[in-house]
Amino acid sequence: MSDKTLRASLYFLGGVTVLYLLVTLLKGGGGGAPTDDSGLAAVLGELDGEWLTRVELSGPDDAIDLSKDGGVWTVNGFEADSAAVARFLRAVDEVEVGPVAATNPANHERMGVTAESAWTMTVDGTTTVLLGNSGNRYRTFYARLPEADEVSLVEGDLRSAATRSLFDWRNKVMVRADTAAVMSVRVTRDGTTTLYERQDSVWTADGEDVDGVTIRDLLQELAGLRASGFAPQDAVMPESPDRSVQALDADGNEIASVQLAEQESNFRASSPASPYIFEIANFRADRIAPEPPDDEG
């Protein structure tokens, strides 16, 4: 064999080797993964967000129990955030399982689908799926069935919607009032009480017109006062809160009320509308319980 022929043979062999390695890597790195799915598509395809009643989500540091009873969703016994639940149920319905990304169990750790690293999603106590790391494209992630070696690349929002902390799952809207029905608001702040009253389209306090921005901010917070966190389970509100707000309708019936206790960096807040004690940011406390008109500015 001439030197020229030998070199050509070596180049050809090298090219074939490189091509084989590229194909192997594209198929998930070892194991010659097939292009069809691992059965995960059939499992997820049977799920329907409309009839789900319980979902257990367990991550490395979190254990989430979503339960539906009488049409109401709770998370670990607390009221769940309706938007977070709606996003999750929508993601369950829209998920699309792509081809198998790997068949070799040696890839499980890299893809985040080991029993220790994955988020485990168990639906209605029967269907379990391991949700792994984000995939190589936007809105994709790796997933597998617990008993399977095959790992599939999945498209959709399911991983992001499911892998949330308890704080993110809980409902943080502590007051939601119909502000169109509010005719007066009694605000007590640092021992001074101010009565804001609606006169047609104008609000007054002690017979004087009130700055429109003050009333707008107050009513916006009453329409949906959103907490920034939750007080510890053993927290209690003081008998005499630093601030209090009471909204009344035209007949003097209470529409909403809030009690506020000042902390070092925020306020604790409670309301008859919820059994929990929340934490709200200082700026929200100032909006819903403003200073008396004479003290503003």
Disulfide bonds with the S-S distance in Angstrom:
none
